[in-house]
Amino acid sequence: MRFKNILIAAGCVLSLNAIAGSMGDIMPEEHLWSVIGGIGYTDYEHAYHGGPYADIFAQNAIGDGETAFGRFAIARQFTVFSSINVGAELGVQSGNLMRLDIPQATLDVLGGLPVQVSIKPMVDLLATAKFQPMFNTPAFAVVKAGIAYRRMQVNERVTVNDRSQVGFELQAGLGFNISDRANLSLVYQGIFNNSTNFTINPGLGIGHISNIPNQNGILLNLSYAV
């Protein structure tokens, strides 16, 4: 009987060790939430860039659409398919203050001055997929796609319209794991709202902007699981 009790006790200890070991393997997967901070550089289409008739000593090299930006997001992983982690991400990103690239002949109908706009900070919601084909290497590929809500406000005039739009956003690039919880990635970011056209009504003296300018840039992200 004593020997039987010893065997039972030993079995319990081994079972507890196995459970503890299994819990240790699972723990890293329980960090499903993460925070992401990013800095980048982007180029807005249809922005003023000096032009052929600009003062070569003052404005010929100016590119209003080229600007640095910052982004912050909260992400969650939902499931894993083979070596692909699938999740979602909610973020906010800074905007830009710029003049639009409109022919001077068109501007003359509206008084001759450039049209300056403020692209407000945007909010985006993305589906994410992180692909790491070899678990023994820190490198991975990442693709994110979803929607971005942007607002463009025309400054210091009411003869040109403001715009609020939901556009398509795509991020894609490569990264590597720094630790079990942190990783760095460098991605392309594109935000699209179709082409931007500017038209005027000479009789009323008003202008119309069809869409918020598309933007294309690069983004360096640091992600940390919590």
Buried (B, 14 or more C-beta within 10 A) or exposed (E): EEEEEEEEEEEEEEEEEEEEEEEEEEEEEEEBEBEBEBBBEBBBBBBBBBEEEBEEEEEEEBEBBBBEBEBEBBBEBEEEEEEBBEBBBBBEBBBBEBBBBBEEEBBEBBEEEBBBBBBBBBBBBBBBBBEBEEEEEBEBBBBBEBBBBBBBBBEEEEBBEBBEBEBBBBBBBEBEBEEEEEBBBBBEBBBBBEEBEBEBEEEEEBBEBEBBBBBBBBBBBBBBBE
